[in-house]
Amino acid sequence: MQAIAELSRKADIEGITHLVVASCTGFMAPGVDQIIAKRLGLDSGIERTLVGFMGCYAAVAAMRVAQYITRADPAARVLLVTVELSTLHLVEATAVEPLLAMLQFADGATAALVSAEPWGLSIDGFFATTVADSSELIRWTIGDEGFEMHLSGEVPARIATALRDPDTRDRILHGRNAAGIRWAVHAGGRSVLDAVETALALPAAALAASRSVLTRFGNMSSSTLMFVLADMMGGTVIDHGVAVAFGPGLAAEGFSFRNA
């Protein structure tokens, strides 16, 4: 609710027609989407979509849903919310791997307005790809004490290998020079950002927004990419940007963006 209140100070959120919520750190029924709608006093007939359990790239999936809605109905005004409470799932552990997995993550929530109006960022060119034979590298299971995160140390290297693959690069870059793109990369961890920077041969400052969000807030799962985009919206004009996030699968999802 605080994230939505902050959004309302920057944009007019009256007349919301659709609500899209992304979260992977909890289950509840009625869902968090219904709770948000009730607290905001939205019409009981508002169309709601819950993007659940897609991990760190869920913000991309939520954005895709919101963009498709506005394409189908240019009058639509979509409230997009991400909320992750990763610290709910801290459990007692002494082994290094589960400790590192748990300590990577933080809590965070974001809110955005998606519409057909020509202001803010223009979003298009969605893409998705899955790294072969990598489904065991990031796993989120339910154990006796709650959710259990399994995060392999191989993830950064596998991301780097995937980004060097010509087919994957073409899917993301569409023939453009990676160094000439404004990058909004999910801040999954320092090693993940290092892997992206190295694999794409990016200049040192290319991932400054992602590194800043990681330093200030940590990895907030699906909310992280939205924090990065928010930081970039207040900067210089963006003619061609690419947002990308990595998560369970091992998969990468993203989209192109620019100033509207």
Secondary structure in CASP SS format (residue, H / E / C, confidence):
PFRMAT SS
TARGET T0000
AUTHOR 0000-0000-0000
METHOD secondary structure of the structure
MODEL  1
M C 1.00
Q H 1.00
A H 1.00
I H 1.00
A H 1.00
E H 1.00
L H 1.00
S H 1.00
R C 1.00
K C 1.00
A C 1.00
D C 1.00
I C 1.00
E C 1.00
G C 1.00
I C 1.00
T C 1.00
H E 1.00
L E 1.00
V E 1.00
V E 1.00
A E 1.00
S E 1.00
C C 1.00
T C 1.00
G C 1.00
F C 1.00
M C 1.00
A C 1.00
P C 1.00
G C 1.00
V H 1.00
D H 1.00
Q H 1.00
I H 1.00
I H 1.00
A H 1.00
K H 1.00
R H 1.00
L H 1.00
G C 1.00
L C 1.00
D C 1.00
S C 1.00
G C 1.00
I C 1.00
E E 1.00
R E 1.00
T E 1.00
L E 1.00
V E 1.00
G E 1.00
F C 1.00
M C 1.00
G H 1.00
C H 1.00
Y H 1.00
A H 1.00
A H 1.00
V H 1.00
A H 1.00
A H 1.00
M H 1.00
R H 1.00
V H 1.00
A H 1.00
Q H 1.00
Y H 1.00
I H 1.00
T H 1.00
R H 1.00
A H 1.00
D C 1.00
P C 1.00
A C 1.00
A C 1.00
R E 1.00
V E 1.00
L E 1.00
L E 1.00
V E 1.00
T E 1.00
V E 1.00
E E 1.00
L E 1.00
S H 1.00
T H 1.00
L H 1.00
H H 1.00
L C 1.00
V C 1.00
E C 1.00
A C 1.00
T C 1.00
A C 1.00
V H 1.00
E H 1.00
P H 1.00
L H 1.00
L H 1.00
A H 1.00
M H 1.00
L H 1.00
Q C 1.00
F E 1.00
A C 1.00
D E 1.00
G E 1.00
A E 1.00
T E 1.00
A E 1.00
A E 1.00
L E 1.00
V E 1.00
S E 1.00
A C 1.00
E C 1.00
P C 1.00
W C 1.00
G C 1.00
L E 1.00
S E 1.00
I E 1.00
D E 1.00
G E 1.00
F E 1.00
F E 1.00
A E 1.00
T E 1.00
T E 1.00
V C 1.00
A C 1.00
D C 1.00
S C 1.00
S C 1.00
E C 1.00
L C 1.00
I E 1.00
R E 1.00
W E 1.00
T E 1.00
I E 1.00
G E 1.00
D C 1.00
E C 1.00
G E 1.00
F E 1.00
E E 1.00
M E 1.00
H E 1.00
L E 1.00
S C 1.00
G C 1.00
E C 1.00
V H 1.00
P H 1.00
A H 1.00
R H 1.00
I H 1.00
A H 1.00
T H 1.00
A H 1.00
L H 1.00
R H 1.00
D C 1.00
P H 1.00
D H 1.00
T H 1.00
R H 1.00
D H 1.00
R H 1.00
I H 1.00
L H 1.00
H C 1.00
G C 1.00
R C 1.00
N C 1.00
A H 1.00
A H 1.00
G H 1.00
I C 1.00
R E 1.00
W E 1.00
A E 1.00
V E 1.00
H C 1.00
A C 1.00
G C 1.00
G C 1.00
R H 1.00
S H 1.00
V H 1.00
L H 1.00
D H 1.00
A H 1.00
V H 1.00
E H 1.00
T H 1.00
A H 1.00
L C 1.00
A C 1.00
L C 1.00
P C 1.00
A C 1.00
A C 1.00
A C 1.00
L C 1.00
A H 1.00
A H 1.00
S H 1.00
R H 1.00
S H 1.00
V H 1.00
L H 1.00
T H 1.00
R H 1.00
F H 1.00
G C 1.00
N E 1.00
M C 1.00
S C 1.00
S C 1.00
S H 1.00
T H 1.00
L H 1.00
M H 1.00
F H 1.00
V H 1.00
L H 1.00
A H 1.00
D H 1.00
M H 1.00
M H 1.00
G C 1.00
G C 1.00
T C 1.00
V C 1.00
I C 1.00
D C 1.00
H C 1.00
G E 1.00
V E 1.00
A E 1.00
V E 1.00
A E 1.00
F E 1.00
G E 1.00
P C 1.00
G C 1.00
L C 1.00
A E 1.00
A E 1.00
E E 1.00
G E 1.00
F E 1.00
S E 1.00
F E 1.00
R E 1.00
N E 1.00
A C 1.00
END
